[in-house]
Amino acid sequence: MLEIQNEDSGYTNEQRRIINDFLDWDDKEKNEILFRLIAFSVDYCRLTTKKNINSFTALLKGKKFYIDANVIYRLMGINNESRRKAMKEFVEKCRETGIELLYTNVTYKELTETFVYYVDKIKQVLQVTNASPTKIKKLYDVKDDNGFYDIYYKWAGENKSYGKWNDFLYYLKGQLRDTIASFRKVTIQNSQVFDKEKFEILVDDLECFKRNSSNSNRRSINRVNVEYDINNILHLLDERKKNGKNAWEINEYMISADHGLVEWADRMFLGEVPYVVLPSIWYSLLLKLTGRTEDDYKAYVEFMKLRYTQTINYTPEEIIYDITQLTEKGEIQDRVIDILTDENLLITKDNEQLEIQEKVRIAYDKAVDEIRKNEYNDGYSLGNVEGYRSGKEDAEKFSYEKGKRVATLEIKKDALLRQIADKAKKKKRINYIIIGIGTIFILAVVFLVCKWVWHDLSPDKVDQFDLIITILSCALGGTVWMMIKYFLCVDLKVLEDRERNKVIDELDDIERNLKELK
């Protein structure tokens, strides 16, 4: 699954709002000043390399930009229309300067699999809940993850095609083909087959880096997508071997909006010309060297905006699943969602420890009380929410109850797997702390024993204690090693396996039920 990464510069959401409000301020002079301040770096490069502007302009011709999946994702306008316009301006500038834009078969596969993932998610949500589509959308709005949901309802409404999932998937693929029609497709080899050892080492390293990086959405990290990234980068490595070693000779770059991938590549290939570059970096260079219009300034400033951090670790699907476990009544589900979103119950406050299930329960209790006060006790009319039935009409014709059961099991399975990952990461952090404290304690004991032996005993007794000290050190070292190996594991995969074993029966039941239903 592909998701736009949420860059984290250490700012709070309130600070991000202030910055973004300033950037959103529609003022031509402000946009020009911001660009000029940042573009000073280009002037510095020209001075230090003793190259004039014509040399830099010539540098751009012949460059090949491999467009990453997340850039194409933005070009399609999913989640954010202003980002689509900004990315489109960047693409136009590349064409003006003779830069060739490409994408690989691997990137294309990643995108189509992303579409399948999101279509399945939307299908699951609509089959498991009786809440109205407009209410469900509010949950996705809070998570800044409503792009596909919006596109689906716009497309289904215009074409009267609610519940036609294969048709919607075909529509998305058509939009993708239109977006990349002017780019050249490059078919690359699967490095997992031709250089498996190197491939697996890089995949493991990138996956670990992203899981521990502040610039990555940890919950959205998918090993398959990491493999796609490594395949593309290894292709760049092979292509660059044919050219020189400096920026004037190298033509191949990957353009990606994934900050985590950019940081990892810079660290992995330290000292080399960057392999993965943010579009904003190249855009600033292009604008400095080729001239700028008012629209260019606006597009550049859009690249600078910060995305808001999510302050609670959940997905809309998990919330919907928790709501459906409490009630199947559509009107109550609608009101629960209203309370969760309108009263900001989904926003975690400092030091708050409430789990999402508890917040759903609070909202549910409040919704039921409100409905009782409005004399809707019998629940006879609950669930007849306007707009819901039309959204599920076609799905119900084809084994709706079966689809609803499958969707419920899939969401429950996803929730369990996320809980396993979260608990494993928490256990890893705790184990590191315990190991640190234990190591300090053991070193302190050894130090005190050595101090006593060397300063308080006679020389002949010191010789007798040498063997004891050696044995003591080995014993303590062995104890630490045994603690780490058997009790204080810091291997995330091992910890995840242990957590999975705790709920293995529940997972097996889910898998068995899914197989029976499918």
N, C-alpha and C positions, 0 to 999 in steps of 0.2 A: 504494500500500500504506500502510495506517495502522499506526503503532506508537506505543506509549506512550513519551513522551519521558523521557529519564533526566536529571533535573535535577542540575546540578553546582555545588556551593557551595564547591569548593576543598578538600573534606575527602578524606582517604584512606579506603579501605574499612574499615580498622581503626577510624578515628574514627567513621565512619558506623555501624559495628556497635555501638560504645559508646553512641552517641546513640539508636539504635533499640532497644537493649536497655533503656535507661532509659524510653523511651516505651512499650515493651511491658509494662513492670512494671505489673501489675494492682493499682493503688492508687487508690481514689476521690479521696482528698485531693490526691494528686499531680496528677491530671487537672484538678481544680478550680483548683488554684494556677496551673498552666500557662495555663489559659484566662483567669483573672483578670489575669495579667501582660500578656498580649497584648491583652486587651479594654480596657486603659487607653487605647488609641488612640481608641476610640469615645468614651470620656468626654472626651478632649481635644477631639474634633470638636464635641461638644455644647457645651463651654464656649466655644470660639472662635467658633462660629456663633450662640451664644446661643439655641439651640433646646432644648426639653425633650424628654423621652423620648417623649411623645405625638406630637410633631412628627416625630420620627425614625420612629416606627412608621407614621404616615400616609404618610411618604415611600415606604415599601415597596409600598403598595397601588398597583396599576396598572402596576407594573414588568413588563417582558417580557424573559425570559431565553431567548436563543437557545442551545440546548444543542449544543456542538461534538461531533464524532464521537468524540473520545477519551473524553468524559464518558459517552456512551452505551455505548461499549466497556467502560468500567468498571462501569456499571450492569448489564451482562450477566454480570459476574463472571468475565470472561476474564482469566487470569493470577493473579488475587488476590481471594480471597473476602472478606477483611477490607476491601478497598477498595470492593467492591460494597456492603457493609453501610454503610460510611461515606457513600458517595455516595447511597444510598437515604435515609439520615437527612437529608441535605442537601435532597433533593427533597421530602421530607415537610415540612420546615420552610418551604420556599418555598410550598407549597400552603397551609399554615396561615396565612401572612401575606398571602395574596391575590396572590402573584406568579404570572404566567402563564408556563408553560414551553412552548417552541416548538422545532421543528427545521425545516430547509429541505429542499426536494427535492434540493439539492446535497449536503447532509450525508447524506441517505439513500443517494444514489448512491455516495458515498465509502465508506460502510459495506459496502454489498453488493459493491463491487469488492474491498474488503479480504477479505471472505469467500472470494471466488473465488481471490484470490491465495494465501491460506493453504491452501485445499483443494488447489490445484494443487501447492503446495510439499510437503504431506504425501504426495500421490500420487507425486510425483517420488522422494521419499526411499524410500518403501516399494517402489517398482518397481526401484530401482537397487541396493539393498543386500540382503544376506542376513542381516544382523544382526537380533537379536530386538527386538521393540517396546520391551521394558523397558530394553534397553541404549540404544536410540536416544533414549529419553526422558531419559536421563542427560545427553546432550549439550545438550538443550534446557533442562534444569534449570540447568546452569552458566550459560547465557545469559539466564536469566530470561525465556524466550520460549517456554514450553511450554504456554500456555493452550489453543490450538487442538488441539495434539497430545493433551492430556489429555481434552478434550471429545470428540474423535473416538473414542478407545478406550473411553471410558465409554459413549458413545452406541452404538457398533458392538457392544460386548459385551452391552449390555442388549437390543439389537434383532437380534442375530445378522446384522449388516449390514456385515461387513468388505468393503471394496473398492467399496461402493456410493456413489460420490462425489457423484452428482447428488442422491441421497437425503439425504446429509449436508449438502450445501449448502442444500437445501430446509429441513432441520431448523434450521440456523443462521438463515435468514431468518425462520422462524416464531418463534424466540426473540427476534429483533430486533423483530418486530411486537408481541409481547407486552410487551416492555420499553418501547416508546414509545407504547403504545396510549392512554395518558392525556395525551400531549403533542399540541399542535395543529400540524399540518403547514402550512407556508407555502411556496407556490411562488414563486420569485424568478426574475428574468430573468437571462440569461447575459450578463454584462458584457463578456465576450470578444467578443461580437457587437455590442453597443450602444455600447460605449465602449472600443474595442480598444486605442487608444494609451495611455490611462491605465491600463487593465488590465495591459498588458504591462510597463509601467514598474514598477508595484507588485509584480507577480509576480517580475520580475528582482531587485528590491530585497530582497524577503522571502527568496527562494531564496538569494541571496548572503549575507544576514544569518545565516540558519540554518546555512549551510555553515561560517561563521566563528565561530559562537556556541558557547560552552562548555556551553550549556543544550540543545544539540540533538545527537541521534544522527546524525552526518553520513552514515553509510552508509545510513540509512533515509530520507533526504530524497528526495522524489519530486516532480518539477515538477507533475504532475497534481494531487497533494494540495495543493500550494501554490496552485494555481489555484482549488481549491475554497475554501480559506481566504479568498483575495482576493474571490471572488464573494460570500461571506457578509459580509465587512466592508464592501464597497461597498453592499450592501443596507442595512446598518446606517446608513451615511452618508446614504443617501436618506431613510430613515425618520426620522432625527434632524433633518433639515432642517424637518420639520413641527412640531417642538417647540421648546422654549427652548434655552438654552446652558449651564445649570447643572444640578447633580445633582438638584435639586428638581423640575426641569421635564422632564428627559430620562428616558425609560422603557426604551429599548432597550439591551441589553447582550449580549455574547456570553460564555458561560461555557465556559472551556476549561482543560484541565490541561496544555496545551502551553506551557511556560515560555518557549520561544523565540518563539512567536507573541505572547505577552503583552508581552515586552520590545520586540519589533519595533514593535508597535502603539503602545506608550507613546512610543517614540522618533519614530515617523513622525507621530503626532498630538500632539506635545509641547504641553503647556499645556491640552489639552482634557480633558473628562471621559473617563476610560478607556473604550475600546471593548471590549477583551477583558480579562476579569477571572478570576483563579483562583477555583475554588469555595471554597477555604479562606478567602478574603478576605470573600466575602459571608456565608459560614457564621458567621464570628466576629461579624459585625454582627447577623445574625439571632438568634443565641443571646443576645447581650447585650441585645437589645431585646424578645425574646419569651419569655424564661424558658428554663431548662435542666433536663434530667434527667440521671441518671447515664449513660444510653446516649448522650445528646448529647455529654457530655464525652469519652467513649470515642471516638466518631466523629470529634470535632474533633482529638483527639490523633493519630488515624490519618492525618489529612491532613498532619501535621507530619513524618511519617517520611521519611527520605531513602532513595532507591534506591541500590543499590550500583553503582559504575561498572564497566564491562567493561574488563578490563585486557589484552585482546588483540583485534585487529581481524579477526574471522572470523565465519562463519555456520556453524551445524551442517551445512547442506547441503554447504559447501565441505569440511568435515572428512570427511563421509561419502564424497564424491567421491574425495578423496585416498586414503581407506582402500580403496575398491573398485578403485582403480588398482593397489594392491599385492596384493590377494587377493579372490577371490570366495567363499572359504570362510567360512561363517557363524560357525563357532566361533572362528576367528581374528579375525574382525571384532568379535565380542562382547568378546573378551579385549583387543583394542586399545582399544576404547572404555572398558573398565574401567580400564586403565592410564592413559589420558589423563585421566579424571575423578578416579579415586581417588587418584592420585599428584600431582594438581594441575599436570599438565603444560600445561594450557590457561591457567594464570595466569602472566602475564608478570612476571618479577622485574625489579628495577631494573637498567638498562643491558643487559638481555638482548636479543640481536639475532636469536635463532632464529626462522625462519619456521615457519608452522604445518605445512608439508609436512615439515620436518625433525623436528618433534615427533611427527608421525604415524609417520615412519620409525623413530624411536627406540622408540616404543611397539610398532610392528609387529615389529621385531627381537627385542624382549624377549618378546613374545607367542609368537613362533615358537620361541624357545629354551625357554620354559616348556613348550610343548606337546610338543616333542621329548623333554624330560626325563620327561614323563609317558607316553612311548611311544605317541604318536599320530602317528607319522611318516608312515604311509601316507595319511593324510587321508581315508580311506574314509568315516568317519562324520561328517566335518566338514560343517557347514551344516545338520544336522538339529536345529535349535534349537527347543525347545518354545515354542509360541506364534507362531512366525513364519509357518508355513504357513497357519494359520487366518486371519492378518491379510492374506494375499495371495491367498487361494483364488479369490475372484471375479475379481480383476484378471488372474490367469493364464489364466482361461477366454477372455478377450478379448485375444488377441494380446499376451501378456505380453512376449515378446522384443522386439517392436516398441516397446511402452511403455517397457521398460527402456532401450532405446537412445535414445529421445526424452528421457527423464528425464536420462540421462547427458549428452547434448548440451546440454540446457537449463542444467544445473548448471555445466557447463564454460563456457558462454557467460556466465552470471552472474559466475563467478569472474574471467573475462577483463575484463569491464566494470568490476568492482570494482578490479582491479589497475590498469586505465587511470586511473580516478579517483584512486586513491591515489598513483600515480606523478606525475600532473599536479600534485596539491597539494604533493607534496614538491618538485618542480621549481620551482613558484611560490615556495615559501619560500626555496629556495636562490638563485633569481634576485633576489629582494628583497635578500638579504644582499649579493650581488655588486654590485648597483646602488648600495647604500648605501656600500660600501667604495670603489667606483670614483668615486662622486660626491665623497667626502671627499678622495680622492687628487687628483682634477682641481682641486678648489677650493684644495688646498694648493699645487699647481703654479702656478696663476694668481696666488695670493697672493704666492708667492716671486718670480715674474717681475715683478709690479707693484712689490713692495718694492724690487727691484734697480733697476728703471727710475726710480722716483721718488726714491730715496735715494742711489744710487751714480753716476748719470749726470748730466751737465751739462744745464741747461735746454734748450739747442738740440738735444741728442740725445734728450731726452725727447719733444719734438715729433715727431722722426722715428720714435720707437717707438710713438706713439699708434696709427698705422695697423696696425703689427705686432700690437699687443696686441688690437686689435679683431678682426683676422683670426684670431689665435690663439684668442680666446674663441669666435668663431663655429665654428672648426674643432673645438675641444674639445666645444662644445655639440652640433654635428652628429654627432660621434663617439658621444657618449652616446646621442643619439636613435637612431642606426643600431644601436647595441648593443642598446638596449631593443626596437627594432622587429624586428630580425632574429635576435638571439642570446639576448636576455634577456627574453623575453615574460613578462608577469605576468597576461595574460588567461587565466583558468582554462579557458574553453571552447576557446581556441586550443591550449592545452597538451594538453587532452584529445584534440583532433583529431589532434595530432601523435603522441601515444602510440597512438591508435587506428590510425593509418596504419602503425605498426610491426607490428601484428598483424592488419592488415586481411585478409590472405590466410587466416589461421586463422579469423577471424570469418566470412568469406565461405564457407569450407568448412563451418562449422557451420550457417550459415543454409541453404546448399544441401542439406545432409543432412537438416535438419529439414523442409524443403519436400518432399523426396522421401518421407520417412517419414510425414508428415501428409497 
